[in-house]
Amino acid sequence: MFNNMSNIMFLIITMMSSMMAISCNSWMMSWISLEINLFFFIPIIYMFNKFNSESSIKYFMIQVISSMFMLISIINWKNNFYYNSNIMMDMALLSKMGSVPLHMWFIQIIESMNWLQFLMVSTWQKLAPLIMILNYFNNMLMKISIITNSLLGSLGGMNQMSMKKLFGFSSINHLSWMLMTSLISEQMMMIYFFVYSWSMFLISYMLFNKNLWFSNMMMNKKNKLSLILFSMLFLSMGGMPPFIGFIPKWIIIQMMMINNQYFMLLMILIFSTMNLYYYFRLFYLLLLLNNLKINFNLKFNNNIYFFLYIYMNISFMIYILMNLNY
């Protein structure tokens, strides 16, 4: 995927600057780290596609405007204007993650990206703002953001044929789960983020490898093993048991019930059921329309297929172990 060493350098600095933003004790240093992250991520967007300048400009503008509000909030904190500054900081960090209502830039730019860029924007680039928002958040604003992300993330992907837009809206829905978990347990939020990122990595790799851009292109795929693994990954992303994507959601549901978050739980479950619909639609395109007859004597001609097979087996084992514990 990389053309030369400069691309690798940009990628390394982008990842290191995110870690710096998370680990800094000073908000000003975190802000500087995010700016370093921005300036080294822009070339990554541009270098893989010379015609991607529009996406680069959109990403740059939204990040700069959000950073401006972050800086104003930091200055206000020094002048003891805490309440308004917290709301402004939350809105700035939410917009950096592509959260509703400032989410359309995220959906627009991912369409012109390749799968590596899409993977980074939907996972790694959200990590630093997601952790930073834990320090100062407005409880009511966060709950509104959780419900709207869950709702629009589900509705937005209903009629999408583009795989990138579909997973873009899915990413917004998953963001609602991460924000919900951040109100209860930071450790559980990191577990959810890791499981989501790992699943997205596997899906992005396979879509890149098979050169799939639209959902109807899957109807022409005849490789049985690919179809089965795609189906499992899609159902895992939708949170279907017994796949690994269901396990963190299961734990979060139990934690929300313990903390008496019944209304939020009801809302997020209803909208996540809607989110599951378009994963079932992909499942239908993959298996039923291809008239697939599953043969368990499958030969692994590619290392990634064997790796995915192990991944799915681990999902089943974890599910069984959790059943024994509960």
N, C-alpha and C positions, 0 to 999 in steps of 0.2 A: 504493500500500500504506500510505502514511503519512497520518494524519488531520490532523495539525497540526504546527506547528514544534517543539513539545516532544518529540514522538517522534523527530524528526530530531536534536535536541540530545542525547537519551539515546543514540541510536545512535552519534553522533560521539564522545561521551565514553567510551562502552563500548569503541570501537575504539582510541581514544587511550590509554586506561588499559592495554590489553593491550600496546601498543607500549612504554609506560613500564615495565611489568613485565619485558619482554624486555631493555630497554636499561639498566636500573639496575645499578650495580656492587654495591650493597648488597642483601643478602637481605631486610633489614627493609623497605627501600623497595619491593622487588618484592612483598613481602607486602601492603604498604599499597596498591600499585597494583592488585593482584588484588581487594582489598576494595572499592576504588572501582569496579572493573569489575562486581563482583557487585551493588552497590547501584544502579547505573545500568542493569543488564541486567534486573533484576526488573520494573521498570515496562514494559519492552518486552514481556515475557511477558504481563503483565496487561492492557496497554492495547489490544492487538489482539483480546482476547477477555475480556469481563467475567466470564465463568464459568470463567476459567483460574486461579482463586486456589489450587486444590489443587496444580497444577503449580508455581506460584510458590513455595508453601510447601515442597514437596519439594525443588525446586532450591536454595532458600535454605538449608534445613537441611543438606543434604549438603555444600554449599560452605562453610558456617560450620564444620561439624565438621572438614572437611579443613583449613580455614584454622587451626583451633585446633591440630591436630597439626603443621602447618607452623611455627606460632609456637613450640611446645614444642621442635621440632627446632632452630630458630634459637637459642633460649636454651641448649639443650644444647651446641651447637657452641661457644658462648662459654665453656662449662665443660669443653671438650675431650672430650666424649662423642661421638666422631665416628661409630663403627660403628653403634650403635643409632639415632643421629640420622639417618644416611643412609637406613636402611631405613624409618624413620618418614616422612621427607620423600618418599621414592619412593612409598610407599603413599598419602600425602596427594595428591600430584600425579596419580597414576594414578586415584584416585577422582574427582578433579576432571574428568578426561577421560572418565569413564564406562567405565573399563577393568575387565575381569574381575578379581576376583570381585565388585567393587562397581559393577556395571553395570546392575542392574535399574531403578534410579532413572532412568537415561537412557532406557531403553526405555519406561518408564511415562509420563514427561512429554512425550515427543515426540508421542504419540498425540493429545493435546489441543491441540497447537500448529498454527499455520498453516505454510505452506511456508517463509516468510521466517524465522520463529523456528527452525524445524527446521534450515534451512541454517546459521544462526549457531551453534546449539548443536553441530552435527556438524562444523563447520569452524573458524570464527574463535575460538570460545571454547576450543578445544583447543590453539590455537597457543602461547599463553604457557606453560602447564604443560608442553607437549611440548618446548619449547626449554629451559625451566628445569631439566628432569630430566636434561639432558645434562651439567650441571655436576657433580652428585654422584649417581651411581647404583650400586646393588649389582648386580654382573654376574649372579649366580645368580637374584636376584629378577626382573631384567629378562627373562632367558631363559624363566623360568617364565611370566611375564606374556605374553610373545610367543606361546608355544605355546597357552596357555589362551584368549587373545583370538582367535587364528586358529581354534581348534577350536570354541568356543562361538559365535563370530561366524558360522561356517559352518552349524553345526547349528541355531542359533536361527532362521535365516531360511528353513529348508526348507519349512515348511508355513504360512508367513504369507500371508494374503490382504491385510492392510493394507499399503499401499505405504510408509507411514512406518515401521512396525515392520521391514519388509523392509530398507529402506535404513538403519535404525538398527543392525540386526545386521551389515549390510554395512560400516557405518562402524567397528564394533568390529573386523571382520576387517582392514580397511585400516589401523587403528591398529596392528595387529601388524606390518604391513610397515614402518610408519614407525618403530616402536620398534626393529625389527631393523636398519633402515638407520642409526638413530642410533648403534648400536654400531660402525659402520664409517665412515660419512661424514656429517657434519652438513650439508654442501652438498647431497648427494644426498637427504637426508631432506627438505630444503626444496623441492627439485624435485618429489619425490613428493607432498608436501603441496599444492603449487601445482596440480599436474595433477589431483589428487583434488578439491580445492576448486573448480577451474574446471569439472570435469565435474559436480559436485554442483550448482553454480550453474545450469548449463544444464538439468539434469534437473528441479530444483526449479521453475525458471521455467516450463518446459513443463507440468509437472504442475499448477502453480498456474493457468496460463493455460487449461488444458483441464478444470480442476476434477475431477481424478482422485484418488480416495482409496483405492480397492481395485483389485487386479489384474484382477478379472473385469470391471471397468468398461471395460477396454481393448478387450474383444471387440465393443463397440458403436461403436467409432470407425471412420469410413469415410474420413477424410481420408488419402489415400495418402501424401502427403509427411510428415505427422505420424507415421504408423506407421513409415515407413522411418527417420526421424531418431530416434524413440524406440528402435527396434531397435539402431541403431548406437551410441547413447549407453549402452544397457544392456550391450551386448557390450564396449564400451570400459571401463565400470566393472568388468566381470568380468575384464578383463585379456586379452581375446582379440586376437591379432594380426590385421590390421595396425593396429588402432586405437591412439590415443594412450595409453590406459590401460595397454597392454601394454609400452610403451617403457621407463618407469622400472622396472617389474618385471624386464624383461630385463636392464637394467644392474645392478640389485641382485643378481640371480642370478649374474651374472659376478663381481661384487665378492665375494660370499659364497664362491664357488668359489676365488677367489684367496686369500682369508683362511682357507681350509680349514674353513669352517663347514658341513660336509656334513650333519651330523645336523639342525641347525636348518633348513637349506635343504630337506631331505627332508620334515620335518614341515610347514613352512609351504606347500610346494607341494601336498602331499596335501590339506590342509585348504582351500587356495584353490581346488582343483579341485572340492571340495564346494560352495564358495561360488559357483562358476561355474554350478552346476546351476540355482539359482533364477533366474539371469539368462537361461539358456536356456529356462526355463519361461515367463518373460515374453515372450521372443522367439517362442515357440510360440504364445502367446495373441495376440500382435500380428499375426504374418504368416500362420501356417498356418490358424488358426481364422477369420481374416478373409478367407481365400482371395484374398490380395492378388496381383494381377498387376502387376509393377513396370513403370511407364512412365517412361522417362527424359526425356520432354518435359514436365517439371514446371514449373508456374508458381509463382513465389514471391510470394504475396500478403501475406506478413508479413516484416518485416525480420529477425526472429529466425530464421526458417527459412533465409533466405539466409546469415545469420551462421553457423548450424549447418552448413550445407552447406560453407562455406569451412573451418570447423573440421575437418570430416571429411576434406576434401581435404588439409589440412596434415598430418593424421595419416598418410595414405598416403605423402606425400612424405618425411616424417621416417623412416618405416619403410624406404623404398627407400634413402635416404641412409645409414642405419645398416647396411643390408645391404652397401652398397658399401664402407663403412669396415671391416667385419669380414669 
